[in-house]
Amino acid sequence: MLLPWLAAVFVLAMLLNAWRLLAGPGLPDRILALDTLYINALALLVLLGIWLDTEIYFDLALLIALLGFVSTVVLSKYVLRGDIVE
């Protein structure tokens, strides 16, 4: 039973990312921590979908991937330009 151990590792990684998100020294570090946090959440959802043999977790993972990508682009644009809308 390797899947519970992998789930525990992803939860630990998410906790460490949340710590970096809250205590990051700068805004780019916090954006990177948020990006890594959603990637770990995505991997955890895919792992749970495999473990529980259900497809709803894969749909949720796809939704989180879409929202995470858009939020990373928007936050990066805000850091570079200071404004989101051109």
Buried (B, 14 or more C-beta within 10 A) or exposed (E): EEEEEBBEBBEEBBEBBBEBBEEBEEEEEBBBBBBBBBBBBBBBBBBBBEBEEEEEBBEBBEEBBEEBEEBBEEBBBEEEEEEEEE
